[in-house]
Structures are given as C-alpha cells and as structure tokens.
Amino acid sequence: MHMSIKNTLKMAFKSILSNKMRTFLTMLGIIIGVFSVIVMVSIGQGATAQVTESVQGMGSNLLTLNIRDRSTKFDKDNLEDIEKLIGIDLASPNVSLNGTVKYGLDSQESMSISGVDEDYKEIQGQTVEFGRFISPIDVDYRNKVAVIGYETWENLFAGLNPLQEEISINGEKYKVVGVLSEKESTLMGSSNDIVIIPYTTAMRQFRTNTINTLTIQGESPELVDTALENLEKYLLEIYEDEDSYNIFNQEELLSTLDEITGTLTLMLAGIAGISLLVGGIGIMNIMLVTVSERTREIGIRKAIGARRSNILAQFLIESSVISSVGGIVGIILGMFVNKILSTSLGISTVVNIQVILIAFGFSLIVGIFFGIYPANKASKLKPVDALRYE
C-alpha cells in the first residue's frame, strides 16, 4: 500500500510536469484569486486600522456638543456649569468660521479660524512649538492674540520668527503669540493649517453672543456615559427639546466606522474570492480534458491491477497540487505587492496570518472540490472501454 501511494504521487507529478504551459495557465487562475484576496483584504484592514487610530488619536473620552437652537443664549456661565457636572473634566468652546488671514503681502483665503479657551490645548492634545497658547487673561480681556498652526506659520512667515508680529484676520489685526507643533494629518484632515484666537474675541469680531459648539473631555473613558447622561439632563433643563442640541460621542463613531470598514473588507474579499472560483473552474476544465486525453492510460493501469481508489487519488492529487502551488505563489505575490503599496505609495496595508491561511485553505478546497468530478469520471472508466478508446 505504501508503495502504491508513492507511485500515485510520482505519476501525478509526472503528469503535471509533462505539460508545463497548460499547468501554469491553470494555476494562473488560482494565483490571481489568492493574490487578489490577500491584497484586497490587507487594504481593507489597513484602512480600518488607520480610521480607528485616527479616531482614537482624537481621544476616546471626548464629546462634541453642537447647539442648534440659537434663540437661547449659551455663554460662559453655561460653560462653567457644564465643567462642574459629574464625569466631566474640561469643556472648551469653539466659535469657528472661515476667514482671510494676511501677513504682509501673503494672504490665505478661507482659513479655518477657531475661537477657543485655554483648555482646548489639553483636550485636543496640542503642543506649542514656540511661544505660548491662549491664556485665561486673553479670554477675560478679549485680547487680540493668535496662535497659528505649523503649516500656517510656514505658509505666511516662510520659517521666520512670527512671535509678536501682526497678522490680519478678516481685516482686524492680531498679535501672534505662539506656533503649534506639527501634528500628523489624519483622515479627519490636517490640524496644522489653522489660526486660534480667544473665543471671547471671536464672539465680538464675528458679532455673536452665543457659543454653538463645545468640545468636552470626560474624566476618563469609563465615565463618558455618566458625563453624557448628566450633560443631557442639564441641556434638557435649558432647552426642553432634544432637537435643540446634538451630542456627538467618539465611541459611537468608532463602532459605526468599524461596522462600515468591516463590511467593506468583506465585500472586497468576496469580489476577490470570485476570481478564486473562476480559477477552480479552470482546474476542472483542464482536468476533464486530461481525463479524456489519458483514457487509454487509465485503461492500461486498471487492466494491470490499479484500483479505482488509486486512479481517484492520482487525479485529486494533481488538482490539489496545482491549486496549492498556485496558492503559495499567490501568497508570495500578494505579500510582495502589499510591501510595494505600503512603502512606495504609502497605502497602509495590514497583512494578517489568518487571511493568508484562509486564502490558502480556500485555494486547496477549490482544487479538491473542482477535481472531484474529473477524478471520479476517470476512476469509473471500465478497462475494456478505456482500452478501446482512441
């Protein structure tokens, strides 16, 4: 029996190697299939990781409050009340709009201008490269001071020292007191091209007496739900209508994004999986051709005592070898392309050993599944009919 397995394997490999071009073309379907699955899923998982990192980088214990009802005034007193609520650590107002910023002859249109207070720096995890940040005194006295983003500094000052220089925001003069450190751009955009001024100054310049956005930091990620509950209670007392405001929770965003990217990855894997199936049909097609070409050989083997199981095993081994070798080549190619995508093009890819094993296992199953019918057909041939076949 041991000899017969060895012989069966020998004959299967001999048959595969006897027609190299045909074997390669049959394998190509599997190679493309496995390669596509690995590359597509890696891109999908890379995107998921990037989105998650981007959102987590903004802090998992953050809440953003947008006030829609402009008829009721929301001011500094409300801000202080919110900071006293259980579960809430800091709250920073954000009076924002787009404006034109000028320095000398250089100007930048539709720049993001944010009116904030001293807590914004800690909430957003910003650091100052040089100079200082907005101080409580700036807020109390509505000082016309500005802190600029790293990119804004490069664009307007071309690397020169901007401290104590004056810039104009929508025609009003502001003294630059600090430059923010460069922050990595995330999927939410870049936070380097920005101008920050005290929110009280912004309210006066933009002629508004109400704060419409607050960024709130919970005391810890565990207390975010408590903070959310207390905040909603407080807001309902003021507005008596849930539609007057909108609270945006970072955790909810994360779970929604996870769902979306997960579905996207599955969809990409499904599309790539179709090419694997096509590859399997290619194997079946070639194996059927091989059976009809080797009918006489099968007849001779049966006549000299080869059992049905030997013939079945030989053809199944052939289709399995074609698909598994194709799978291995596809994996190597997929890993290579992923490396190129991440190093040359900067696309983030996550190569998961689980995905590699699934892709390889699937290619093997495809080979066996599509090889069963031709192998079965070959093993059922009667020696007399096979020998008579020309």
C-alpha positions as a Markdown table, in Angstrom:
| # | Residue | x | y | z |
|---|---|---|---|---|
| 1 | Met | 0.0 | 0.0 | 0.0 |
| 2 | His | 2.9 | 2.3 | 0.9 |
| 3 | Met | 4.4 | 1.7 | -2.5 |
| 4 | Ser | 1.1 | 2.4 | -4.2 |
| 5 | Ile | 0.8 | 5.9 | -2.6 |
| 6 | Lys | 4.4 | 6.7 | -3.6 |
| 7 | Asn | 3.7 | 5.5 | -7.1 |
| 8 | Thr | 0.4 | 7.5 | -7.3 |
| 9 | Leu | 2.2 | 10.7 | -6.2 |
| 10 | Lys | 5.0 | 10.0 | -8.6 |
| 11 | Met | 2.6 | 9.6 | -11.5 |
| 12 | Ala | 0.6 | 12.7 | -10.5 |
| 13 | Phe | 3.7 | 14.9 | -10.5 |
| 14 | Lys | 4.9 | 13.4 | -13.8 |
| 15 | Ser | 1.6 | 14.2 | -15.4 |
| 16 | Ile | 1.7 | 17.8 | -14.1 |
| 17 | Leu | 5.2 | 18.4 | -15.3 |
| 18 | Ser | 4.6 | 16.8 | -18.7 |
| 19 | Asn | 2.6 | 19.8 | -19.8 |
| 20 | Lys | 4.2 | 22.8 | -18.1 |
| 21 | Met | 2.5 | 25.6 | -20.1 |
| 22 | Arg | -1.0 | 24.1 | -19.6 |
| 23 | Thr | -0.3 | 23.6 | -15.8 |
| 24 | Phe | 0.9 | 27.2 | -15.4 |
| 25 | Leu | -2.1 | 28.6 | -17.2 |
| 26 | Thr | -4.4 | 26.5 | -15.0 |
| 27 | Met | -2.5 | 27.7 | -11.9 |
| 28 | Leu | -2.8 | 31.3 | -13.0 |
| 29 | Gly | -6.5 | 31.5 | -12.1 |
| 30 | Ile | -5.7 | 30.3 | -8.5 |
| 31 | Ile | -2.6 | 32.6 | -8.3 |
| 32 | Ile | -4.7 | 35.7 | -9.3 |
| 33 | Gly | -7.5 | 34.6 | -6.9 |
| 34 | Val | -5.3 | 34.2 | -3.9 |
| 35 | Phe | -3.3 | 37.3 | -4.7 |
| 36 | Ser | -6.5 | 39.4 | -5.0 |
| 37 | Val | -7.9 | 38.1 | -1.7 |
| 38 | Ile | -4.7 | 38.9 | 0.2 |
| 39 | Val | -4.2 | 42.4 | -1.4 |
| 40 | Met | -7.9 | 43.4 | -1.1 |
| 41 | Val | -8.3 | 42.3 | 2.5 |
| 42 | Ser | -5.0 | 43.8 | 3.5 |
| 43 | Ile | -6.0 | 47.2 | 2.1 |
| 44 | Gly | -9.4 | 46.9 | 3.8 |
| 45 | Gln | -7.9 | 46.0 | 7.1 |
| 46 | Gly | -5.2 | 48.7 | 6.7 |
| 47 | Ala | -7.9 | 51.3 | 6.2 |
| 48 | Thr | -9.8 | 50.1 | 9.2 |
| 49 | Ala | -6.7 | 50.3 | 11.4 |
| 50 | Gln | -6.0 | 53.8 | 10.1 |
| 51 | Val | -9.5 | 55.1 | 10.7 |
| 52 | Thr | -9.5 | 53.6 | 14.2 |
| 53 | Glu | -6.2 | 55.1 | 15.1 |
| 54 | Ser | -7.3 | 58.4 | 13.7 |
| 55 | Val | -10.4 | 58.5 | 15.9 |
| 56 | Gln | -8.6 | 57.2 | 19.0 |
| 57 | Gly | -5.9 | 59.8 | 18.5 |
| 58 | Met | -8.6 | 62.4 | 19.0 |
| 59 | Gly | -9.4 | 60.8 | 22.4 |
| 60 | Ser | -11.9 | 58.1 | 23.3 |
| 61 | Asn | -13.3 | 60.2 | 26.2 |
| 62 | Leu | -14.4 | 63.2 | 24.1 |
| 63 | Leu | -17.9 | 64.5 | 23.5 |
| 64 | Thr | -18.8 | 67.3 | 21.0 |
| 65 | Leu | -21.9 | 69.3 | 21.7 |
| 66 | Asn | -23.5 | 71.3 | 18.9 |
| 67 | Ile | -26.2 | 73.7 | 19.8 |
| 68 | Arg | -28.8 | 74.2 | 17.1 |
| 69 | Asp | -31.2 | 76.4 | 19.0 |
| 70 | Arg | -29.7 | 79.9 | 18.5 |
| 71 | Ser | -32.6 | 81.7 | 20.2 |
| 72 | Thr | -31.5 | 80.8 | 23.7 |
| 73 | Lys | -28.1 | 82.4 | 24.7 |
| 74 | Phe | -25.4 | 79.9 | 25.6 |
| 75 | Asp | -22.4 | 81.6 | 27.2 |
| 76 | Lys | -19.6 | 81.5 | 29.7 |
| 77 | Asp | -21.9 | 80.7 | 32.7 |
| 78 | Asn | -23.3 | 77.7 | 30.9 |
| 79 | Leu | -19.7 | 76.6 | 30.2 |
| 80 | Glu | -18.8 | 76.8 | 33.9 |
| 81 | Asp | -21.9 | 74.8 | 34.8 |
| 82 | Ile | -21.0 | 72.1 | 32.4 |
| 83 | Glu | -17.5 | 71.8 | 33.8 |
| 84 | Lys | -19.0 | 71.2 | 37.3 |
| 85 | Leu | -21.1 | 68.2 | 36.1 |
| 86 | Ile | -20.1 | 64.7 | 37.4 |
| 87 | Gly | -18.0 | 62.8 | 34.9 |
| 88 | Ile | -16.8 | 65.9 | 33.0 |
| 89 | Asp | -13.3 | 67.2 | 33.3 |
| 90 | Leu | -12.9 | 70.0 | 30.8 |
| 91 | Ala | -15.1 | 71.9 | 28.3 |
| 92 | Ser | -13.8 | 74.2 | 25.7 |
| 93 | Pro | -16.0 | 76.4 | 23.5 |
| 94 | Asn | -15.3 | 76.6 | 19.8 |
| 95 | Val | -16.5 | 79.6 | 17.9 |
| 96 | Ser | -15.3 | 78.8 | 14.4 |
| 97 | Leu | -15.6 | 80.1 | 10.9 |
| 98 | Asn | -13.6 | 80.6 | 7.7 |
| 99 | Gly | -11.8 | 83.8 | 7.1 |
| 100 | Thr | -8.9 | 85.5 | 5.2 |
| 101 | Val | -5.6 | 85.7 | 7.0 |
| 102 | Lys | -2.9 | 88.1 | 5.8 |
| 103 | Tyr | 0.7 | 88.8 | 6.7 |
| 104 | Gly | 2.5 | 91.5 | 4.7 |
| 105 | Leu | 1.7 | 90.6 | 1.0 |
| 106 | Asp | 0.9 | 87.0 | 1.7 |
| 107 | Ser | -2.7 | 86.0 | 2.3 |
| 108 | Gln | -4.6 | 82.8 | 2.8 |
| 109 | Glu | -8.3 | 82.7 | 1.8 |
| 110 | Ser | -10.9 | 80.6 | 3.6 |
| 111 | Met | -8.7 | 79.7 | 6.5 |
| 112 | Ser | -10.1 | 77.8 | 9.5 |
| 113 | Ile | -10.3 | 80.2 | 12.4 |
| 114 | Ser | -11.2 | 78.8 | 15.8 |
| 115 | Gly | -12.1 | 80.9 | 18.9 |
| 116 | Val | -11.3 | 78.7 | 21.9 |
| 117 | Asp | -10.1 | 78.9 | 25.5 |
| 118 | Glu | -7.0 | 77.7 | 27.4 |
| 119 | Asp | -8.4 | 74.1 | 27.8 |
| 120 | Tyr | -8.6 | 73.5 | 24.1 |
| 121 | Lys | -4.8 | 72.7 | 24.0 |
| 122 | Glu | -5.2 | 69.8 | 26.5 |
| 123 | Ile | -8.4 | 68.4 | 25.1 |
| 124 | Gln | -7.1 | 68.3 | 21.6 |
| 125 | Gly | -3.6 | 67.1 | 22.7 |
| 126 | Gln | -1.9 | 70.0 | 21.0 |
| 127 | Thr | 1.6 | 71.2 | 22.0 |
| 128 | Val | 3.2 | 74.5 | 21.3 |
| 129 | Glu | 6.4 | 74.5 | 19.2 |
| 130 | Phe | 7.4 | 78.0 | 20.4 |
| 131 | Gly | 5.7 | 80.9 | 22.1 |
| 132 | Arg | 2.6 | 80.3 | 24.2 |
| 133 | Phe | -1.0 | 79.2 | 23.9 |
| 134 | Ile | -4.2 | 81.3 | 24.6 |
| 135 | Ser | -4.3 | 82.2 | 28.3 |
| 136 | Pro | -7.3 | 82.8 | 30.7 |
| 137 | Ile | -6.3 | 86.5 | 30.7 |
| 138 | Asp | -6.6 | 86.6 | 26.9 |
| 139 | Val | -10.1 | 85.2 | 27.2 |
| 140 | Asp | -11.2 | 87.5 | 30.0 |
| 141 | Tyr | -9.9 | 90.7 | 28.4 |
| 142 | Arg | -10.8 | 89.7 | 24.8 |
| 143 | Asn | -7.1 | 90.2 | 23.8 |
| 144 | Lys | -6.4 | 90.2 | 20.1 |
| 145 | Val | -3.8 | 87.5 | 20.1 |
| 146 | Ala | -3.5 | 84.5 | 17.8 |
| 147 | Val | -1.8 | 81.1 | 17.9 |
| 148 | Ile | -1.1 | 79.7 | 14.4 |
| 149 | Gly | -0.7 | 76.2 | 13.1 |
| 150 | Tyr | 2.7 | 74.9 | 11.9 |
| 151 | Glu | 1.6 | 74.9 | 8.3 |
| 152 | Thr | 0.2 | 78.4 | 8.6 |
| 153 | Trp | 3.5 | 79.6 | 10.0 |
| 154 | Glu | 5.4 | 78.0 | 7.1 |
| 155 | Asn | 3.0 | 79.5 | 4.5 |
| 156 | Leu | 2.8 | 83.0 | 5.9 |
| 157 | Phe | 6.2 | 83.5 | 7.5 |
| 158 | Ala | 8.3 | 81.2 | 5.4 |
| 159 | Gly | 10.1 | 79.9 | 8.5 |
| 160 | Leu | 10.8 | 83.4 | 10.0 |
| 161 | Asn | 10.1 | 84.1 | 13.7 |
| 162 | Pro | 6.4 | 85.1 | 13.8 |
| 163 | Leu | 6.2 | 86.0 | 17.5 |
| 164 | Gln | 4.9 | 89.5 | 18.3 |
| 165 | Glu | 4.3 | 90.0 | 14.5 |
| 166 | Glu | 0.8 | 91.2 | 13.4 |
| 167 | Ile | -1.5 | 89.3 | 11.1 |
| 168 | Ser | -4.8 | 90.4 | 9.9 |
| 169 | Ile | -7.9 | 88.2 | 10.3 |
| 170 | Asn | -10.8 | 89.5 | 8.2 |
| 171 | Gly | -9.3 | 93.0 | 8.3 |
| 172 | Glu | -8.7 | 93.0 | 12.1 |
| 173 | Lys | -5.1 | 93.0 | 13.5 |
| 174 | Tyr | -4.0 | 90.2 | 15.8 |
| 175 | Lys | -0.6 | 89.6 | 17.5 |
| 176 | Val | 1.0 | 86.2 | 17.0 |
| 177 | Val | 1.9 | 84.7 | 20.4 |
| 178 | Gly | 2.6 | 81.1 | 19.6 |
| 179 | Val | 3.0 | 78.4 | 16.9 |
| 180 | Leu | 1.6 | 74.9 | 17.4 |
| 181 | Ser | 3.8 | 71.8 | 16.9 |
| 182 | Glu | 3.2 | 69.9 | 13.7 |
| 183 | Lys | 0.6 | 67.2 | 14.0 |
| 184 | Glu | 0.2 | 64.2 | 11.7 |
| 185 | Ser | -2.6 | 64.6 | 9.3 |
| 186 | Thr | -5.4 | 62.1 | 10.0 |
| 187 | Leu | -8.5 | 61.1 | 7.9 |
| 188 | Met | -10.3 | 63.9 | 9.6 |
| 189 | Gly | -8.0 | 66.3 | 7.8 |
| 190 | Ser | -5.0 | 68.4 | 8.8 |
| 191 | Ser | -4.9 | 70.4 | 12.0 |
| 192 | Asn | -1.7 | 72.2 | 11.0 |
| 193 | Asp | -3.3 | 74.9 | 8.8 |
| 194 | Ile | -5.3 | 76.8 | 11.5 |
| 195 | Val | -5.5 | 80.1 | 13.4 |
| 196 | Ile | -6.6 | 80.0 | 17.0 |
| 197 | Ile | -7.9 | 83.1 | 18.9 |
| 198 | Pro | -9.7 | 83.6 | 22.3 |
| 199 | Tyr | -13.3 | 82.7 | 21.9 |
| 200 | Thr | -14.5 | 85.9 | 23.6 |
| 201 | Thr | -12.5 | 87.9 | 20.9 |
| 202 | Ala | -14.0 | 85.8 | 18.2 |
| 203 | Met | -17.6 | 86.3 | 19.5 |
| 204 | Arg | -17.0 | 90.1 | 19.5 |
| 205 | Gln | -15.4 | 90.1 | 16.0 |
| 206 | Phe | -18.0 | 87.8 | 14.4 |
| 207 | Arg | -20.8 | 89.6 | 16.2 |
| 208 | Thr | -22.3 | 86.6 | 18.0 |
| 209 | Asn | -23.4 | 86.4 | 21.7 |
| 210 | Thr | -23.8 | 82.7 | 21.8 |
| 211 | Ile | -21.5 | 79.7 | 21.8 |
| 212 | Asn | -22.6 | 77.0 | 19.4 |
| 213 | Thr | -20.0 | 74.2 | 19.8 |
| 214 | Leu | -18.3 | 72.7 | 22.8 |
| 215 | Thr | -15.6 | 70.1 | 23.0 |
| 216 | Ile | -16.0 | 68.2 | 26.3 |
| 217 | Gln | -13.5 | 65.9 | 27.9 |
| 218 | Gly | -14.7 | 63.2 | 30.2 |
| 219 | Glu | -12.8 | 62.5 | 33.4 |
| 220 | Ser | -12.0 | 59.0 | 31.9 |
| 221 | Pro | -13.2 | 56.8 | 29.1 |
| 222 | Glu | -15.2 | 54.8 | 31.7 |
| 223 | Leu | -17.1 | 57.9 | 32.9 |
| 224 | Val | -18.1 | 59.1 | 29.4 |
| 225 | Asp | -21.6 | 57.5 | 29.8 |
| 226 | Thr | -22.1 | 59.3 | 33.1 |
| 227 | Ala | -20.9 | 62.6 | 31.6 |
| 228 | Leu | -23.3 | 62.1 | 28.7 |
| 229 | Glu | -26.2 | 61.4 | 31.0 |
| 230 | Asn | -25.5 | 64.5 | 33.2 |
| 231 | Leu | -25.0 | 66.7 | 30.1 |
| 232 | Glu | -28.3 | 65.7 | 28.6 |
| 233 | Lys | -30.1 | 66.3 | 31.8 |
| 234 | Tyr | -28.6 | 69.8 | 32.1 |
| 235 | Leu | -29.4 | 70.7 | 28.4 |
| 236 | Leu | -33.0 | 69.5 | 28.7 |
| 237 | Glu | -33.5 | 71.9 | 31.6 |
| 238 | Ile | -32.4 | 74.8 | 29.4 |
| 239 | Tyr | -33.9 | 73.8 | 26.1 |
| 240 | Glu | -36.7 | 71.4 | 26.9 |
| 241 | Asp | -36.3 | 69.9 | 23.5 |
| 242 | Glu | -33.8 | 67.2 | 22.4 |
| 243 | Asp | -33.7 | 68.7 | 18.8 |
| 244 | Ser | -32.2 | 71.9 | 20.1 |
| 245 | Tyr | -28.8 | 70.3 | 20.5 |
| 246 | Asn | -26.8 | 67.4 | 19.3 |
| 247 | Ile | -24.1 | 65.4 | 21.3 |
| 248 | Phe | -21.6 | 63.5 | 19.3 |
| 249 | Asn | -19.8 | 60.6 | 21.0 |
| 250 | Gln | -16.4 | 59.4 | 19.8 |
| 251 | Glu | -17.1 | 55.8 | 20.9 |
| 252 | Glu | -20.3 | 55.7 | 18.8 |
| 253 | Leu | -18.3 | 56.9 | 15.8 |
| 254 | Leu | -15.7 | 54.2 | 16.3 |
| 255 | Ser | -18.2 | 51.4 | 16.4 |
| 256 | Thr | -20.0 | 52.8 | 13.3 |
| 257 | Leu | -16.7 | 53.1 | 11.4 |
| 258 | Asp | -15.7 | 49.6 | 12.4 |
| 259 | Glu | -19.0 | 48.3 | 11.0 |
| 260 | Ile | -18.6 | 50.2 | 7.7 |
| 261 | Thr | -15.0 | 49.2 | 7.2 |
| 262 | Gly | -15.7 | 45.6 | 8.2 |
| 263 | Thr | -18.5 | 45.3 | 5.6 |
| 264 | Leu | -16.2 | 47.0 | 3.0 |
| 265 | Thr | -13.4 | 44.4 | 3.7 |
| 266 | Leu | -15.8 | 41.5 | 3.4 |
| 267 | Met | -17.1 | 42.9 | 0.1 |
| 268 | Leu | -13.6 | 43.3 | -1.2 |
| 269 | Ala | -12.8 | 39.7 | -0.1 |
| 270 | Gly | -16.0 | 38.5 | -1.8 |
| 271 | Ile | -15.0 | 40.1 | -5.1 |
| 272 | Ala | -11.5 | 38.7 | -5.0 |
| 273 | Gly | -13.0 | 35.3 | -3.9 |
| 274 | Ile | -14.9 | 35.2 | -7.2 |
| 275 | Ser | -11.7 | 35.1 | -9.1 |
| 276 | Leu | -10.6 | 32.1 | -7.0 |
| 277 | Leu | -13.8 | 30.3 | -8.0 |
| 278 | Val | -13.1 | 31.1 | -11.7 |
| 279 | Gly | -9.6 | 29.6 | -11.1 |
| 280 | Gly | -11.3 | 26.4 | -9.7 |
| 281 | Ile | -13.5 | 26.1 | -12.8 |
| 282 | Gly | -10.3 | 26.4 | -14.9 |
| 283 | Ile | -8.8 | 23.5 | -12.9 |
| 284 | Met | -11.9 | 21.4 | -13.5 |
| 285 | Asn | -11.9 | 22.2 | -17.2 |
| 286 | Ile | -8.3 | 21.2 | -17.7 |
| 287 | Met | -8.7 | 18.0 | -15.5 |
| 288 | Leu | -11.6 | 16.9 | -17.7 |
| 289 | Val | -9.5 | 17.5 | -20.8 |
| 290 | Thr | -6.7 | 15.5 | -19.2 |
| 291 | Val | -9.1 | 12.6 | -18.3 |
| 292 | Ser | -10.2 | 12.3 | -21.9 |
| 293 | Glu | -6.6 | 12.6 | -23.2 |
| 294 | Arg | -5.4 | 9.8 | -20.9 |
| 295 | Thr | -8.4 | 7.5 | -21.1 |
| 296 | Arg | -6.1 | 4.8 | -22.7 |
| 297 | Glu | -3.5 | 5.2 | -20.0 |
| 298 | Ile | -6.2 | 4.8 | -17.3 |
| 299 | Gly | -7.5 | 1.6 | -19.1 |
| 300 | Ile | -4.0 | 0.1 | -19.1 |
| 301 | Arg | -3.4 | 0.9 | -15.4 |
| 302 | Lys | -6.8 | -0.6 | -14.5 |
| 303 | Ala | -6.1 | -3.7 | -16.6 |
| 304 | Ile | -2.8 | -4.3 | -14.7 |
| 305 | Gly | -4.5 | -4.1 | -11.4 |
| 306 | Ala | -4.8 | -0.4 | -10.4 |
| 307 | Arg | -7.8 | 0.1 | -8.1 |
| 308 | Arg | -10.4 | 2.7 | -8.5 |
| 309 | Ser | -9.1 | 4.5 | -5.4 |
| 310 | Asn | -5.6 | 4.8 | -7.0 |
| 311 | Ile | -7.0 | 6.5 | -10.1 |
| 312 | Leu | -9.2 | 8.8 | -8.0 |
| 313 | Ala | -6.2 | 9.7 | -5.7 |
| 314 | Gln | -4.0 | 10.4 | -8.7 |
| 315 | Phe | -6.3 | 12.9 | -10.3 |
| 316 | Leu | -7.2 | 14.5 | -6.9 |
| 317 | Ile | -3.5 | 14.9 | -6.1 |
| 318 | Glu | -2.9 | 16.5 | -9.5 |
| 319 | Ser | -5.7 | 19.1 | -8.9 |
| 320 | Ser | -4.7 | 19.7 | -5.3 |
| 321 | Val | -1.0 | 20.2 | -6.2 |
| 322 | Ile | -2.0 | 22.7 | -9.0 |
| 323 | Ser | -4.2 | 24.7 | -6.6 |
| 324 | Ser | -1.9 | 24.6 | -3.6 |
| 325 | Val | 1.2 | 25.6 | -5.6 |
| 326 | Gly | -0.9 | 28.4 | -7.2 |
| 327 | Gly | -2.0 | 29.4 | -3.7 |
| 328 | Ile | 1.6 | 29.6 | -2.4 |
| 329 | Val | 2.7 | 31.7 | -5.5 |
| 330 | Gly | -0.4 | 33.9 | -5.0 |
| 331 | Ile | 0.5 | 34.5 | -1.3 |
| 332 | Ile | 4.1 | 35.4 | -2.1 |
| 333 | Leu | 2.9 | 37.8 | -4.9 |
| 334 | Gly | 0.3 | 39.3 | -2.5 |
| 335 | Met | 2.9 | 39.9 | 0.2 |
| 336 | Phe | 5.2 | 41.5 | -2.3 |
| 337 | Val | 2.6 | 43.9 | -3.7 |
| 338 | Asn | 1.5 | 44.8 | -0.2 |
| 339 | Lys | 5.1 | 45.8 | 0.6 |
| 340 | Ile | 5.2 | 47.9 | -2.6 |
| 341 | Leu | 1.9 | 49.6 | -1.7 |
| 342 | Ser | 2.9 | 50.4 | 1.8 |
| 343 | Thr | 6.5 | 51.6 | 1.1 |
| 344 | Ser | 6.2 | 53.3 | -2.3 |
| 345 | Leu | 2.6 | 54.6 | -2.4 |
| 346 | Gly | 2.1 | 55.0 | 1.4 |
| 347 | Ile | -1.2 | 53.0 | 1.4 |
| 348 | Ser | -1.5 | 51.3 | 4.7 |
| 349 | Thr | -1.9 | 47.5 | 4.5 |
| 350 | Val | -2.3 | 45.0 | 7.3 |
| 351 | Val | -1.2 | 41.5 | 6.4 |
| 352 | Asn | -2.9 | 39.1 | 8.6 |
| 353 | Ile | -1.7 | 35.5 | 9.0 |
| 354 | Gln | -5.3 | 34.4 | 9.4 |
| 355 | Val | -6.2 | 35.8 | 6.0 |
| 356 | Ile | -3.2 | 34.1 | 4.4 |
| 357 | Leu | -4.2 | 30.7 | 5.9 |
| 358 | Ile | -7.8 | 31.2 | 4.9 |
| 359 | Ala | -6.8 | 32.2 | 1.3 |
| 360 | Phe | -4.5 | 29.2 | 1.1 |
| 361 | Gly | -7.1 | 26.8 | 2.6 |
| 362 | Phe | -9.7 | 28.1 | 0.2 |
| 363 | Ser | -7.5 | 27.6 | -2.8 |
| 364 | Leu | -6.8 | 24.0 | -1.7 |
| 365 | Ile | -10.5 | 23.3 | -1.1 |
| 366 | Val | -11.3 | 24.8 | -4.6 |
| 367 | Gly | -8.7 | 22.4 | -6.1 |
| 368 | Ile | -10.1 | 19.4 | -4.4 |
| 369 | Phe | -13.7 | 20.3 | -5.0 |
| 370 | Phe | -13.3 | 21.0 | -8.7 |
| 371 | Gly | -11.0 | 18.0 | -9.0 |
| 372 | Ile | -13.6 | 15.5 | -7.6 |
| 373 | Tyr | -15.8 | 15.3 | -10.7 |
| 374 | Pro | -13.0 | 14.7 | -13.3 |
| 375 | Ala | -11.2 | 12.3 | -10.8 |
| 376 | Asn | -14.5 | 10.4 | -10.3 |
| 377 | Lys | -15.1 | 10.2 | -14.0 |
| 378 | Ala | -11.6 | 8.8 | -14.6 |
| 379 | Ser | -11.9 | 6.2 | -11.8 |
| 380 | Lys | -15.2 | 4.9 | -13.2 |
| 381 | Leu | -13.9 | 4.1 | -16.6 |
| 382 | Lys | -14.1 | 0.4 | -17.5 |
| 383 | Pro | -10.8 | -1.1 | -18.6 |
| 384 | Val | -12.4 | -2.5 | -21.8 |
| 385 | Asp | -13.9 | 0.8 | -22.9 |
| 386 | Ala | -10.8 | 2.7 | -22.0 |
| 387 | Leu | -8.5 | 0.4 | -24.0 |
| 388 | Arg | -10.8 | 0.6 | -27.0 |
| 389 | Tyr | -10.8 | 4.4 | -26.8 |
| 390 | Glu | -8.7 | 6.2 | -29.4 |
